[in-house]
Amino acid sequence: MRPIDVSTRVWTRLLDLRTEGGSEGAPEWTEAEKAAFDLYAPLASRNGGYVTVAQIGQSLDGRIATVTGDARDVSGPDGLAHLHRMRALVDAVVIGVRTALHDLPRMTVRLCEGPNPARVVIDPKGRLPDDAPLLQSQEVRRIVVQAVDRPRPNGVEVIRLPDQNGALCARAILAALHDANLQTIMVEGGGITIANFLDAGLLERLHVAIAPLLIGGGPQSLTLPNPVRRLSDAMRPDAQIYGLGSDIVFDCDLRA
Ligand SMILES: NC(=O)c1ccc[n+]([C@@H]2O[C@H](COP(=O)([O-])OP(=O)(O)OC[C@H]3O[C@@H](n4cnc5c(N)ncnc54)[C@H](OP(=O)(O)O)[C@@H]3O)[C@@H](O)[C@H]2O)c1
């Protein structure tokens, strides 16, 4: 496991990567600073084309919330800082409507320096109310992906896609976001939404952040629509393990 140190000089370099390009750290950095750069550079760089990454914060027993849906502090403080760093580096953050309705997330960057990403909610049936907090800010792009004719508040962009037996095609969602000029995208949850992108083979990376707590019940981290029957058929991505402090993260490379 590689412990990370997101020092000011590393974070500045990562934010610069978004605009200036390049892919190198600096030789004088410590091993922990180099590890931090390796963890975040694939999200920050705009050199390699489109990148779609998912991040899920889970307990030791693989839960992402309690039985009542309380998910606020599944991740420890360093796991939360990790999530905010990812938000600051990508162009857009995508969530499913169940997370939008339950958590009322702000989807802003508060635990590090950096810009707020565009916010995308997948809401096929048009369930998200107009006064949802994440639709309010005029300073960032707000996008709803839906299958129904439903007007949204002024300034909120709508991507209308066909309903295919109750589902929206994840590939079509991603293509529409690319057409909307969003190159690097983080799918932030919940489990259903991430699983849709994972099952369609659309994720380049998956960050599984694990916090040392046991919840005992509640929604599972990831459940695929077509799970394998034999372990020999399981996905076994190349994974680097990073020590965030309070939490650890498995950075899985799914490109193969
Ligand atoms: N620990 C974490 O990292 C984390 C992160 C986020 C959320 N959470 C927790 O996770 C729970 C919610 O997650 P969840 O998995 O139940 O739901 P979710 O992924 O937030 O939302 C799923 C819903 O989004 C819509 N949706 C997403 N992708 C779609 C697609 N390709 N086609 C059609 N519809 C699509 C559907 O809406 P309809 O139902 O309207 O059809 C679907 O039921 C909450 O308890 C939340 O607190 C935890």
The ligand as an ORCA input file, in Angstrom:
! r2SCAN-3c Opt
* xyz 0 1
  N     -21.296      5.569      0.117
  C     -21.349      6.096     -1.088
  O     -20.299      6.261     -1.755
  C     -22.660      6.541     -1.643
  C     -22.679      7.377     -2.757
  C     -23.908      7.734     -3.280
  C     -25.083      7.255     -2.691
  N     -25.029      6.465     -1.605
  C     -26.268      5.906     -1.006
  O     -26.797      5.012     -1.959
  C     -28.218      4.981     -1.825
  C     -28.836      5.250     -3.194
  O     -28.218      4.432     -4.161
  P     -29.054      3.477     -5.105
  O     -28.080      2.534     -5.700
  O     -30.229      2.934     -4.354
  O     -29.656      4.479     -6.187
  P     -28.962      5.527     -7.183
  O     -27.913      4.858     -7.970
  O     -28.641      6.766     -6.447
  O     -30.200      5.888     -8.128
  C     -30.749      4.857     -8.921
  C     -31.874      5.430     -9.744
  O     -31.372      6.349    -10.699
  C     -32.011      6.158    -11.935
  N     -31.030      5.590    -12.862
  C     -29.697      5.530    -12.723
  N     -29.114      5.003    -13.807
  C     -30.110      4.710    -14.655
  C     -30.164      4.150    -15.954
  N     -29.063      3.774    -16.647
  N     -31.375      3.965    -16.531
  C     -32.495      4.322    -15.885
  N     -32.510      4.868    -14.649
  C     -31.323      5.068    -14.050
  C     -33.170      5.204    -11.645
  O     -34.244      6.058    -11.234
  P     -35.779      5.580    -11.052
  O     -35.790      4.862     -9.742
  O     -36.580      6.829    -11.037
  O     -36.079      4.673    -12.208
  C     -32.579      4.362    -10.521
  O     -33.523      3.675     -9.739
  C     -28.590      6.055     -0.838
  O     -28.800      5.436      0.427
  C     -27.356      6.913     -0.805
  O     -27.221      7.552      0.439
  C     -23.846      6.087     -1.067
*
